[in-house]
Amino acid sequence: MTHDYEAPLITLAPSTVEVIDARTFKYVHHLQNLHRSEVGFLPTVALREYQDRRQLWMARENGAPCGYLAWGSFRGQRPVRNPYDLKIIQACIDYEAQRSTHGTKLVTDLEALAILAGIETVSLWCADDLPANRFWQDLGFKHRGTRTGGSALIKHRQHRHWIKTLPVPIRSPFKQAPLTLPWSPTGPRRRR
């Protein structure tokens, strides 16, 4: 006998994570342009796709936007080396708001969501010459390799690959519905 049911959705309290809306999207674009040499560049179309999937999060200081985090979970979307890896695409906190735990909060909220979804690792690439490498190391990410990147701004810049293995949640011996991210482009999956 098979049962058709919706997989439970992972949700975070609205006070924990702020998903970027149309009003704050302009700020993200502005901050990305200001820090283009550090974070690289994502076309507006790509940023809108992350926004539509609710994978573009905002940090605030005293009620004003002060940074953002763009991330992706590619499980089920295309063939990847590790389908249980969540990738941080861009993270940027305004200079005046750095060292105020805004970046740490965004990343730890993302890790909490990933653990609930059964994601095993979080990874990212960071240019070798940025102080952000110390930030990732302090958060428990391990350096796994280096590659030469290229951009219109800085050719042949070295990038470090950072990866963090997440704790595996305790699994019940009883059959459970798989957890899915609520903003997967295909919607929640059904199990048969």
N, C-alpha and C positions, 0 to 999 in steps of 0.2 A: 504494500500500500504506500503510495506516495502522497505527500502533502505539498500544496503549492502555497507559498507564503512569501511575504516581503522580508528581505533581510533588514535587521534593525539598522537605523541610521545613526551615525556618530554625530553628536551635536555638542558644541561648547556653549557655555553661557554667553549671552550677548556682551556682558561686561568683560569677558575674557579676551575675545578676539573681535576686532572690528573689520569687517569686510569692506573694501573700498567701493564706494558708490560713485555715481556720476559727478557729484559735487567735489569729491576729493580726488577724482581721477586726474584732474588738471595739475594738482599738487605733485602727484607721482611723476607725471611727465616732466614737470619743471625740475624736480629734484634729480631725476635721472639725467637730464641735460646738464645740470650744474656739476654732477659728479661723473660725467661720461668717461673720463680717463680711468676712474676707479672701478665702476660697476659695468662698464661696457654700454651697449645700446641695444634695446629691444624696440622694434618698430611698434607704433601705436596699435597696429592690428594684433600683434602678439600680446601686448599688454591687455587689450580688450578681451582676448580669449581667456587669459588668466582671470580677469575680472568676472567674466561670464561664468567661469567654473568655480568662482569663489575661492580662488587660489592667489589672491592679491590682498594682503592684509596691511592694515594701517597701525602705526604707533602714534600716540598723542602725548603731548606734554602741556599741562595746564589748558587742556581743551583744544589746543592747536595741533595740526598734523606735524609730525617731526621725523617720520621715516616710514618705510614700507618693506615688505617681504613678499617676493614672488616665488612660488614653488610649484612643483608638478609631481603628480603621481601617475606614472605611465602604465600601471598595471591594467591589462585588458585593452589598451588603446593601440598598441603596436608591438611588434617583437622587440624585446630589450634583453640585455644580458642578465639583469637581475630584476624580475618583475616585482620583487618585494623591496625595492629601493625607492626612496622618496628623494627628489632632487630639489635643492635650493637653487633657484635660477638667478635671483638677484636679492640682495639685502642692502639697504642703504638707510642710515640714520644721519640726519643733518648734523653738521659739525658742532653746533651749539648744544645739541641734545645728546651727544655721545658721552659715554661713561656715566649714564644715568639709568642703566639696566633696560632701556627700551629694546635694544637688539636681543639681549638675553631673554627677555620676556617673550618676544615673538618666536624665537627659536625653541624655547622650552614648551610653549603652547603647541607648536608644530610637532615636537617630539611626542607630547602627550597624545595628540590626535593620531599620530603614526602608530604608536603602541596599541591603541584601541583598535586600529584597522588591521593589525597583524603585520605591519611593515617592519622589516628587520633592520634596515639601515637608512641613514640620512646621509646624503653626500652633496658635494659642491666643488666647484673649481674657483680658485682665487689667485689673482696675479701675485707673483712671488715678491714683488717689491712693495706690497701694501702692508700697513700696520694691522689690517684686519686678520692677517694670518695668526697673530698672537691671540686675537679674540676667539677664533675657531679652536685653537689649541686649548685655551682656557676653558672652553665649553666641553672639552673631552673628545674633540674630533682628532683623529690620527691621520698623519700625512702618509698617503699611500703611493704617491708618484708625482712626477712632474712631466709636463709637455710644453712644447713651444706653441704658443698661440699667435694669432695675427689679427690685426685690426687696421683700420685706416689711420687711427691715431698713433699707435705704437706697434711697429712691426717686430715680430719675433720675440715678444714678451713671454717670459716663462710663467706657467700657471701651475699651482699646486693642487693636487686632488686630495680633498679632505673627506673622511668618512667616519661616521660614528655608528657603532653597532648598538642597537637598542635592546633593552631587556625584553625577554620574551614573556608575554603575559601568561599567567597560569591558565592552562586549558582544562576545561571540564571533561571528564570521561564520557559525558553524554553528548550525543550529536547536537551541534548547534548550527544555527544559521550563520553564514559568513557575514562578517561586518564589511560594509561597503562605504566608501566615502560618499556623503550625500550629494556632492556636486560632480559625480562622474558624468561625463558627457552623454552617456547612454542611459543615465538614471539608475536607480537601484536594480540589482539583478535578482532574478527569481531562481529559486533552487527547486529542482524536480527530483 
